[in-house]
Structure formats: structure tokens, C-alpha cells
Amino acid sequence: MPKKINKLRKSRSLKNSSQKWILRQLNDPLVKKAQQQGYRSRAAFKIIEIDEKFKIFKKNKIVLDLGAAPGGWSQVALEKVGNNNVFALDILEMPPLAGAHCVQMDFLDENAASTLCDLIKEKTGRQKCDVLLSDMAANTTGDKKLDHLRIMNLLEEALYLGEKILNYKGCFVGKIFQGGSSEDLVKV
């Protein structure tokens, strides 16, 4: 069993919260497993588990991954649906992912839906996606109520985009934090 790291050397450049995050990463067995298996993040195992339970991915389906960086969910989607069928979108720059169409843009832009539909049509000949993934989270502020509202807003906006870009009987998978209005949203 690997030795657990309890603290970092003093670093004046890192905030306390950043140091805690680094410690969690260093001690997380899923982070190590993801690295060993070639995944960009531990989140890959989360979407694998979801797919095993709900069978969301099928060969040749079109997948749009919102908030894709660093690309763990997109990697799994590629394995399941095949090359050129995954669109990995993020507001942040993301290293290229062979077989995926990486798009740097803000999905909240008023032209995002039409731009994405045009891109999907250009690359696949189809109009819309079959699976819409959202593992997005807003940067945290430290205020739990505000952070919850911000992630709920992102999820609601992703659902709104899904109404425009997702095929009839398409599948939406989104991250949600429990609390506040999350139960109302899950019922929708």
C-alpha cells in the first residue's frame, strides 16, 4: 500500500485550499488508476460507471461533452462511440484528443446552439447530438450556497442547450451537487 502524503513542503505561492486539493490528488487511488490506464482524469471512471448502469453510449452515436477539459469523459465516449463522433467543448483550451473534435467556446454564447449544430452537420452529416454530457462546475468561491447556485445555473443552461441540440429520445447526463433546488431539477 502506497504511503499517504499528509502535508506539502511550505509553499508561499499556494493558497491553503490549493494545497489541500494537491494533497487529495496525490493520495487519491483513482487519480493513480486513471494515470495508469491513460485517462486524463479520474472522472473517466464516473462516466464508465454511469454507462455500465444506463447504457448511454452506442456505436456511431454523436456525443457532445460540455466542460470537457481535461478530457476524461470524452476519452471514454470515444472508446464507446468511435472516432469523429465526439465533440469536446470547453471555455478553456484543451490539449487535442485524437478522434475527437475539440472546440474552445462558451456554450452560454447566444449563438452556441446554432454554431454547434453547424459543426456537427459539417463533421458528421447529422444535425444534432445523441448524447449530451455535462461535468461542468463553476469555480468555487468558498460560499457553499453561492457555489451551489452557480453549478445549478450551469446545469440548467446545459439542459436548455440540450432542448435545442439533442435529438429526440437523446440522453442527457449532468453533474449536480445535492442541496437547495437540486431535487426539483432532478424531477424535471
MIFI-165148 format. One line per field, with one value per residue: x, y, z of N, C-alpha, C, O, CB in turn; residue number from 1; residue in three letters. Coordinates in steps of 0.1 Angstrom, whole numbers, plus 5000, padded with zeros to 4 digits. Glycine has a CB too. Layout:
N
n_xx (X	...)
n_yy (Y	...)
n_zz (Z	...)
ca_xx (X	...)
ca_yy (Y	...)
ca_zz (Z	...)
c_xx (X	...)
c_yy (Y	...)
c_zz (Z	...)
o_xx (X	...)
o_yy (Y	...)
o_zz (Z	...)
cb_xx (X	...)
cb_yy (Y	...)
cb_zz (Z	...)
num (NUM	...)
residuo (ALA	...)
***
This chain:
188
n_xx (5008	5006	5025	5008	5006	5008	5013	5024	5056	5064	5048	5047	5035	5011	4977	4960	4937	4944	4966	4955	4939	4958	4970	4949	4947	4972	4969	4948	4935	4921	4930	4956	4950	4937	4958	4975	4960	4958	4940	4928	4917	4903	4876	4869	4862	4838	4820	4822	4811	4785	4777	4778	4756	4734	4737	4744	4760	4764	4776	4786	4770	4764	4782	4782	4803	4802	4821	4845	4873	4897	4894	4886	4860	4854	4873	4864	4839	4848	4860	4837	4818	4832	4856	4856	4830	4827	4824	4842	4838	4849	4853	4879	4912	4920	4941	4946	4926	4929	4908	4886	4866	4878	4866	4869	4850	4824	4796	4775	4772	4751	4749	4757	4743	4734	4759	4772	4754	4758	4785	4784	4769	4786	4808	4797	4775	4750	4724	4721	4731	4733	4739	4743	4767	4775	4799	4804	4816	4813	4839	4848	4838	4839	4818	4792	4765	4763	4781	4767	4744	4756	4766	4742	4729	4746	4740	4713	4714	4728	4709	4689	4703	4704	4678	4677	4698	4699	4690	4657	4646	4672	4700	4708	4733	4743	4763	4754	4752	4742	4715	4697	4679	4683	4668	4643	4652	4661	4637	4626)
n_yy (4988	5022	5049	5074	5108	5134	5162	5191	5205	5237	5263	5293	5304	5290	5289	5279	5263	5253	5238	5218	5206	5196	5177	5159	5150	5137	5116	5102	5072	5067	5087	5079	5054	5063	5076	5054	5039	5056	5076	5110	5121	5113	5114	5098	5073	5077	5083	5059	5041	5052	5046	5018	5013	5026	5024	5045	5051	5042	5026	5048	5069	5104	5125	5151	5168	5189	5213	5199	5197	5182	5161	5135	5123	5126	5109	5083	5083	5084	5058	5043	5052	5057	5071	5105	5111	5124	5155	5177	5202	5232	5261	5266	5262	5231	5202	5186	5158	5128	5118	5131	5161	5189	5218	5251	5272	5292	5278	5292	5313	5332	5323	5297	5272	5271	5273	5249	5229	5234	5227	5200	5190	5196	5179	5154	5150	5149	5166	5170	5161	5129	5122	5142	5155	5168	5177	5199	5224	5254	5277	5276	5296	5295	5300	5280	5281	5299	5287	5264	5274	5285	5262	5249	5267	5264	5238	5240	5257	5240	5220	5236	5242	5215	5211	5223	5211	5184	5152	5139	5117	5116	5115	5129	5137	5150	5167	5172	5189	5180	5195	5225	5235	5212	5188	5195	5200	5175	5161	5171)
n_zz (5000	4991	5005	5024	5018	5039	5043	5025	5015	5028	5010	4997	4976	4971	4979	5009	5003	4978	4984	4999	4979	4962	4979	4982	4956	4953	4970	4961	4950	4926	4910	4905	4893	4870	4857	4852	4834	4813	4812	4812	4834	4867	4865	4844	4853	4866	4845	4831	4850	4850	4824	4824	4840	4828	4800	4780	4759	4725	4696	4670	4677	4682	4704	4726	4747	4773	4789	4788	4793	4814	4796	4803	4802	4776	4764	4772	4760	4733	4731	4732	4712	4689	4666	4655	4663	4686	4703	4720	4741	4756	4776	4783	4770	4756	4754	4723	4714	4700	4675	4684	4681	4692	4707	4715	4732	4746	4759	4767	4750	4729	4703	4704	4702	4675	4662	4671	4661	4634	4632	4639	4618	4597	4602	4606	4591	4603	4621	4649	4683	4700	4726	4754	4774	4806	4828	4842	4864	4882	4891	4924	4952	4979	4994	5002	4996	4975	4956	4951	4939	4916	4902	4898	4881	4858	4851	4845	4823	4806	4802	4789	4766	4756	4749	4724	4709	4712	4700	4695	4719	4729	4751	4782	4804	4835	4859	4893	4923	4955	4974	4982	4954	4940	4940	4929	4903	4894	4892	4869)
ca_xx (5000	5015	5025	5000	5012	5000	5015	5034	5065	5059	5048	5041	5027	4998	4967	4957	4928	4951	4975	4946	4935	4970	4971	4938	4951	4984	4965	4936	4938	4915	4939	4967	4945	4935	4972	4980	4951	4959	4929	4932	4912	4896	4862	4866	4856	4825	4812	4822	4801	4771	4774	4775	4743	4723	4740	4742	4769	4763	4785	4783	4762	4771	4783	4788	4808	4803	4831	4852	4887	4908	4890	4884	4847	4855	4881	4855	4829	4855	4861	4824	4810	4841	4863	4849	4816	4827	4827	4846	4837	4852	4857	4893	4919	4922	4950	4939	4923	4928	4895	4875	4866	4879	4861	4871	4840	4815	4783	4765	4771	4737	4749	4763	4735	4735	4773	4774	4746	4765	4797	4781	4765	4798	4817	4791	4763	4738	4721	4721	4738	4725	4742	4749	4773	4779	4806	4809	4814	4818	4850	4842	4841	4840	4804	4786	4752	4766	4787	4756	4735	4763	4766	4728	4727	4753	4733	4700	4718	4731	4696	4683	4710	4700	4665	4680	4708	4698	4680	4645	4650	4686	4704	4715	4740	4749	4767	4746	4755	4729	4712	4689	4669	4687	4657	4634	4657	4661	4623	4623)
ca_yy (5000	5034	5058	5085	5121	5142	5176	5195	5215	5251	5269	5306	5307	5283	5291	5267	5254	5247	5228	5207	5199	5188	5166	5150	5144	5129	5104	5096	5060	5068	5095	5070	5044	5070	5078	5041	5035	5066	5086	5124	5125	5103	5114	5088	5062	5081	5081	5044	5036	5056	5039	5004	5012	5031	5021	5058	5051	5032	5028	5058	5080	5117	5129	5165	5168	5203	5214	5187	5197	5179	5152	5121	5118	5125	5097	5072	5084	5079	5044	5036	5055	5057	5083	5116	5113	5131	5169	5181	5216	5238	5275	5265	5254	5217	5196	5178	5144	5121	5112	5140	5174	5198	5231	5261	5282	5293	5273	5302	5323	5331	5315	5284	5260	5270	5270	5235	5222	5235	5219	5186	5187	5196	5168	5140	5149	5149	5179	5171	5150	5118	5122	5155	5153	5180	5175	5213	5231	5268	5279	5278	5309	5292	5302	5268	5284	5306	5277	5255	5282	5286	5249	5246	5275	5258	5226	5244	5262	5229	5214	5245	5239	5202	5212	5228	5204	5170	5145	5133	5105	5117	5112	5140	5133	5162	5167	5180	5188	5179	5206	5236	5232	5201	5178	5200	5199	5161	5157	5176)
ca_zz (5000	4990	5017	5023	5020	5049	5041	5015	5020	5028	4997	4999	4963	4970	4990	5017	4996	4967	4989	5002	4967	4957	4988	4978	4943	4955	4978	4956	4942	4913	4902	4901	4883	4857	4851	4848	4823	4802	4812	4815	4848	4875	4861	4834	4860	4869	4833	4828	4859	4845	4811	4827	4846	4819	4786	4773	4747	4715	4684	4660	4683	4683	4717	4729	4761	4777	4800	4786	4798	4806	4786	4807	4797	4761	4761	4774	4749	4720	4731	4731	4700	4678	4662	4648	4668	4699	4703	4733	4742	4769	4775	4785	4760	4759	4745	4713	4717	4687	4672	4689	4677	4704	4704	4726	4731	4758	4755	4771	4740	4723	4690	4706	4697	4660	4658	4674	4651	4621	4633	4639	4604	4588	4605	4606	4582	4611	4627	4664	4690	4706	4740	4758	4787	4813	4840	4845	4877	4883	4901	4938	4959	4993	4999	4997	4989	4962	4948	4947	4929	4903	4895	4894	4869	4847	4847	4839	4810	4798	4799	4779	4753	4752	4742	4711	4702	4715	4692	4702	4727	4732	4765	4789	4817	4840	4873	4901	4938	4963	4982	4976	4944	4932	4940	4919	4889	4891	4888	4855)
c_xx (5009	5014	5016	5008	5003	5001	5025	5044	5059	5059	5040	5032	5014	4990	4965	4948	4934	4960	4967	4942	4946	4972	4961	4942	4962	4980	4953	4939	4932	4923	4950	4962	4942	4948	4977	4972	4951	4948	4934	4927	4905	4882	4859	4859	4841	4816	4812	4811	4786	4767	4771	4761	4732	4725	4737	4749	4766	4771	4778	4773	4770	4770	4789	4791	4810	4812	4840	4866	4887	4905	4887	4871	4847	4863	4872	4845	4836	4856	4848	4817	4819	4846	4853	4834	4816	4832	4829	4847	4841	4856	4872	4899	4922	4932	4942	4937	4920	4915	4883	4877	4866	4875	4862	4860	4832	4801	4772	4763	4757	4737	4755	4756	4736	4749	4776	4767	4753	4778	4795	4777	4777	4807	4811	4780	4750	4736	4723	4729	4728	4727	4749	4754	4777	4785	4811	4807	4820	4830	4843	4847	4843	4827	4796	4772	4754	4771	4776	4747	4743	4764	4752	4725	4734	4745	4720	4703	4721	4718	4689	4690	4706	4687	4667	4689	4707	4687	4668	4649	4665	4688	4711	4720	4747	4752	4758	4751	4742	4728	4703	4679	4673	4676	4647	4639	4658	4647	4619	4625)
c_yy (5012	5042	5070	5098	5130	5157	5179	5204	5228	5257	5282	5310	5300	5286	5278	5257	5247	5236	5216	5199	5191	5176	5155	5143	5134	5116	5097	5084	5060	5077	5087	5059	5051	5072	5065	5036	5045	5076	5100	5128	5113	5103	5104	5076	5064	5079	5066	5038	5039	5048	5024	5003	5016	5030	5034	5058	5039	5036	5038	5068	5092	5121	5143	5165	5183	5203	5202	5186	5191	5168	5138	5115	5116	5112	5084	5072	5079	5064	5037	5039	5056	5071	5092	5118	5120	5146	5173	5196	5221	5253	5276	5258	5240	5210	5187	5164	5137	5114	5120	5153	5183	5212	5240	5272	5282	5289	5282	5313	5321	5323	5301	5272	5260	5267	5255	5226	5222	5227	5204	5182	5186	5184	5155	5139	5149	5163	5181	5160	5141	5118	5136	5153	5166	5176	5188	5216	5244	5268	5282	5291	5306	5293	5290	5271	5290	5296	5268	5262	5283	5273	5245	5254	5269	5246	5230	5250	5251	5221	5223	5243	5225	5202	5216	5219	5189	5164	5141	5120	5104	5116	5124	5135	5146	5160	5176	5178	5188	5191	5216	5231	5220	5190	5182	5198	5184	5156	5161	5166)
c_zz (5000	5002	5014	5026	5028	5047	5030	5021	5019	5014	4999	4987	4962	4982	4997	5010	4985	4972	4993	4990	4962	4966	4985	4965	4945	4962	4972	4947	4928	4904	4896	4891	4870	4850	4845	4835	4812	4801	4817	4829	4854	4871	4851	4841	4863	4857	4828	4837	4854	4833	4814	4832	4836	4804	4777	4760	4738	4703	4675	4664	4683	4698	4718	4744	4765	4789	4800	4792	4812	4796	4790	4802	4782	4757	4762	4763	4736	4720	4728	4717	4688	4674	4654	4652	4681	4697	4717	4734	4756	4766	4777	4773	4765	4749	4735	4718	4704	4686	4676	4682	4689	4700	4717	4724	4744	4753	4759	4760	4733	4710	4692	4700	4682	4655	4660	4664	4638	4621	4632	4625	4595	4590	4604	4596	4590	4617	4642	4670	4697	4721	4743	4772	4793	4827	4845	4859	4877	4893	4914	4944	4974	5000	4994	4990	4976	4952	4942	4937	4915	4895	4890	4881	4857	4842	4840	4825	4800	4793	4788	4766	4747	4745	4727	4703	4703	4706	4701	4707	4729	4747	4771	4802	4822	4855	4881	4916	4945	4972	4975	4967	4936	4930	4929	4905	4885	4887	4874	4845)
o_xx (5018	5003	5017	5015	4992	4992	5034	5042	5051	5070	5028	5023	5005	4994	4968	4950	4931	4961	4971	4941	4944	4975	4964	4940	4962	4986	4949	4946	4938	4924	4954	4969	4945	4949	4982	4978	4944	4946	4943	4932	4901	4875	4847	4850	4833	4805	4802	4804	4777	4756	4762	4754	4721	4717	4729	4745	4765	4773	4766	4768	4782	4760	4799	4782	4820	4812	4843	4871	4879	4914	4886	4870	4842	4860	4873	4843	4829	4854	4848	4811	4814	4840	4844	4827	4805	4842	4820	4856	4836	4861	4878	4893	4925	4930	4932	4945	4910	4910	4872	4888	4856	4881	4857	4862	4832	4795	4761	4754	4753	4727	4757	4762	4738	4751	4782	4772	4754	4781	4802	4781	4778	4812	4818	4775	4739	4746	4728	4733	4716	4718	4758	4746	4781	4778	4821	4797	4831	4830	4834	4858	4849	4826	4792	4769	4747	4767	4776	4744	4736	4762	4750	4718	4728	4744	4716	4695	4718	4717	4683	4683	4704	4685	4658	4687	4714	4676	4670	4656	4670	4678	4721	4713	4755	4746	4756	4755	4733	4737	4702	4670	4666	4674	4641	4631	4655	4647	4610	4623)
o_yy (5014	5043	5076	5099	5132	5165	5171	5209	5231	5257	5282	5319	5304	5287	5267	5245	5235	5225	5204	5187	5179	5165	5143	5130	5123	5105	5087	5085	5055	5075	5088	5057	5044	5070	5064	5030	5042	5082	5100	5137	5103	5093	5100	5070	5055	5073	5062	5029	5031	5044	5018	4993	5009	5033	5034	5066	5028	5048	5038	5076	5092	5122	5146	5163	5189	5195	5196	5175	5194	5165	5129	5104	5107	5106	5076	5061	5072	5058	5026	5030	5056	5081	5088	5125	5121	5149	5173	5202	5216	5256	5286	5250	5238	5212	5181	5158	5139	5107	5118	5157	5185	5218	5237	5280	5272	5295	5280	5321	5310	5319	5294	5264	5249	5260	5249	5216	5212	5220	5197	5171	5177	5178	5145	5128	5149	5170	5191	5150	5144	5114	5140	5149	5176	5173	5189	5211	5246	5260	5290	5296	5315	5289	5290	5265	5286	5296	5264	5256	5282	5273	5240	5250	5269	5244	5223	5247	5251	5217	5217	5242	5224	5194	5213	5218	5182	5169	5139	5112	5094	5115	5129	5129	5152	5152	5188	5167	5196	5197	5216	5223	5217	5185	5174	5194	5181	5147	5155	5168)
o_zz (5008	5009	5004	5035	5024	5050	5028	5032	5011	5007	5001	4988	4954	4993	4992	5010	4982	4966	4991	4991	4958	4961	4984	4964	4939	4960	4978	4937	4919	4892	4885	4881	4859	4837	4834	4826	4801	4791	4825	4835	4847	4874	4850	4835	4864	4858	4823	4832	4855	4832	4808	4830	4835	4796	4768	4751	4742	4700	4672	4656	4685	4704	4712	4752	4760	4798	4810	4795	4821	4787	4781	4797	4777	4747	4753	4757	4728	4709	4722	4712	4677	4678	4647	4646	4687	4691	4725	4728	4766	4756	4772	4766	4776	4737	4739	4725	4697	4694	4672	4678	4696	4690	4727	4715	4752	4744	4754	4761	4730	4706	4682	4693	4676	4646	4651	4659	4631	4611	4625	4620	4587	4580	4602	4593	4583	4618	4646	4663	4699	4729	4736	4781	4786	4836	4852	4866	4871	4902	4915	4942	4981	5011	4982	4980	4966	4940	4931	4926	4905	4883	4879	4872	4846	4830	4830	4816	4789	4782	4779	4755	4735	4736	4719	4690	4696	4706	4713	4700	4732	4755	4764	4810	4816	4862	4877	4920	4942	4977	4963	4971	4926	4919	4922	4896	4873	4878	4868	4833)
cb_xx (4990	5011	5039	4988	5016	5003	5018	5027	5079	5066	5041	5051	5035	5001	4954	4951	4916	4960	4982	4933	4931	4983	4970	4924	4955	4994	4962	4928	4933	4901	4945	4973	4931	4928	4982	4978	4937	4960	4917	4927	4902	4898	4859	4879	4864	4824	4817	4836	4803	4771	4786	4785	4742	4722	4731	4746	4784	4748	4788	4777	4756	4765	4792	4777	4821	4789	4823	4853	4892	4919	4900	4883	4835	4862	4893	4848	4824	4869	4866	4815	4804	4834	4875	4849	4810	4837	4815	4860	4823	4864	4850	4897	4932	4908	4960	4947	4911	4939	4894	4875	4853	4893	4846	4885	4831	4814	4781	4768	4782	4732	4758	4765	4720	4730	4783	4770	4732	4769	4805	4769	4755	4806	4823	4786	4764	4739	4707	4707	4747	4728	4752	4738	4786	4768	4817	4802	4820	4807	4860	4846	4829	4851	4798	4783	4744	4776	4798	4747	4732	4778	4771	4718	4733	4767	4730	4694	4730	4740	4687	4685	4726	4699	4656	4686	4721	4695	4686	4633	4646	4692	4712	4705	4750	4739	4782	4731	4765	4730	4725	4698	4667	4699	4651	4631	4671	4666	4613	4630)
cb_yy (5000	5042	5062	5084	5128	5138	5183	5203	5214	5260	5260	5317	5304	5268	5296	5271	5263	5257	5233	5212	5210	5197	5170	5157	5155	5136	5109	5106	5047	5073	5107	5062	5038	5084	5083	5030	5032	5058	5081	5133	5137	5105	5128	5083	5058	5096	5090	5038	5041	5071	5040	4999	5021	5046	5010	5069	5052	5030	5015	5051	5076	5127	5119	5176	5160	5209	5215	5184	5212	5174	5152	5121	5128	5137	5096	5072	5099	5086	5039	5041	5069	5051	5080	5113	5099	5124	5177	5174	5221	5231	5283	5258	5262	5209	5187	5178	5143	5110	5099	5141	5177	5197	5231	5266	5280	5308	5259	5308	5321	5345	5323	5281	5262	5284	5278	5232	5227	5250	5223	5183	5197	5209	5170	5138	5137	5138	5182	5172	5156	5105	5111	5166	5144	5190	5164	5223	5222	5278	5290	5266	5318	5301	5316	5259	5293	5318	5269	5251	5296	5291	5238	5250	5289	5254	5217	5255	5272	5219	5213	5259	5239	5193	5222	5242	5209	5167	5133	5132	5093	5130	5100	5152	5121	5173	5170	5177	5200	5166	5213	5246	5244	5194	5176	5215	5204	5153	5163	5189)
cb_zz (5012	4978	5021	5033	5006	5062	5054	5003	5012	5038	4986	5001	4951	4970	4984	5031	4991	4959	5002	5010	4956	4958	5002	4977	4933	4963	4992	4947	4949	4914	4910	4913	4889	4860	4861	4859	4828	4789	4820	4805	4847	4890	4856	4828	4872	4873	4821	4831	4873	4842	4802	4838	4858	4822	4781	4782	4750	4711	4677	4648	4697	4674	4725	4725	4763	4781	4814	4771	4798	4815	4776	4822	4801	4755	4771	4788	4747	4720	4745	4742	4702	4666	4654	4633	4669	4709	4696	4737	4738	4776	4787	4798	4756	4759	4753	4700	4727	4686	4678	4704	4667	4710	4700	4727	4719	4763	4761	4784	4730	4721	4681	4721	4701	4654	4667	4688	4650	4618	4646	4649	4599	4591	4619	4620	4573	4622	4624	4669	4701	4700	4743	4758	4786	4815	4839	4836	4889	4886	4896	4947	4957	4999	4996	5009	4998	4964	4955	4959	4934	4906	4904	4905	4871	4851	4860	4847	4811	4805	4811	4784	4755	4764	4749	4711	4707	4730	4685	4692	4719	4727	4766	4792	4815	4839	4874	4900	4942	4972	4987	4969	4935	4937	4953	4921	4889	4903	4898	4852)
num (1	2	3	4	5	6	7	8	9	10	11	12	13	14	15	16	17	18	19	20	21	22	23	24	25	26	27	28	29	30	31	32	33	34	35	36	37	38	39	40	41	42	43	44	45	46	47	48	49	50	51	52	53	54	55	56	57	58	59	60	61	62	63	64	65	66	67	68	69	70	71	72	73	74	75	76	77	78	79	80	81	82	83	84	85	86	87	88	89	90	91	92	93	94	95	96	97	98	99	100	101	102	103	104	105	106	107	108	109	110	111	112	113	114	115	116	117	118	119	120	121	122	123	124	125	126	127	128	129	130	131	132	133	134	135	136	137	138	139	140	141	142	143	144	145	146	147	148	149	150	151	152	153	154	155	156	157	158	159	160	161	162	163	164	165	166	167	168	169	170	171	172	173	174	175	176	177	178	179	180	181	182	183	184	185	186	187	188)
residuo (MET	PRO	LYS	LYS	ILE	ASN	LYS	LEU	ARG	LYS	SER	ARG	SER	LEU	LYS	ASN	SER	SER	GLN	LYS	TRP	ILE	LEU	ARG	GLN	LEU	ASN	ASP	PRO	LEU	VAL	LYS	LYS	ALA	GLN	GLN	GLN	GLY	TYR	ARG	SER	ARG	ALA	ALA	PHE	LYS	ILE	ILE	GLU	ILE	ASP	GLU	LYS	PHE	LYS	ILE	PHE	LYS	LYS	ASN	LYS	ILE	VAL	LEU	ASP	LEU	GLY	ALA	ALA	PRO	GLY	GLY	TRP	SER	GLN	VAL	ALA	LEU	GLU	LYS	VAL	GLY	ASN	ASN	ASN	VAL	PHE	ALA	LEU	ASP	ILE	LEU	GLU	MET	PRO	PRO	LEU	ALA	GLY	ALA	HIS	CYS	VAL	GLN	MET	ASP	PHE	LEU	ASP	GLU	ASN	ALA	ALA	SER	THR	LEU	CYS	ASP	LEU	ILE	LYS	GLU	LYS	THR	GLY	ARG	GLN	LYS	CYS	ASP	VAL	LEU	LEU	SER	ASP	MET	ALA	ALA	ASN	THR	THR	GLY	ASP	LYS	LYS	LEU	ASP	HIS	LEU	ARG	ILE	MET	ASN	LEU	LEU	GLU	GLU	ALA	LEU	TYR	LEU	GLY	GLU	LYS	ILE	LEU	ASN	TYR	LYS	GLY	CYS	PHE	VAL	GLY	LYS	ILE	PHE	GLN	GLY	GLY	SER	SER	GLU	ASP	LEU	VAL	LYS	VAL)
***
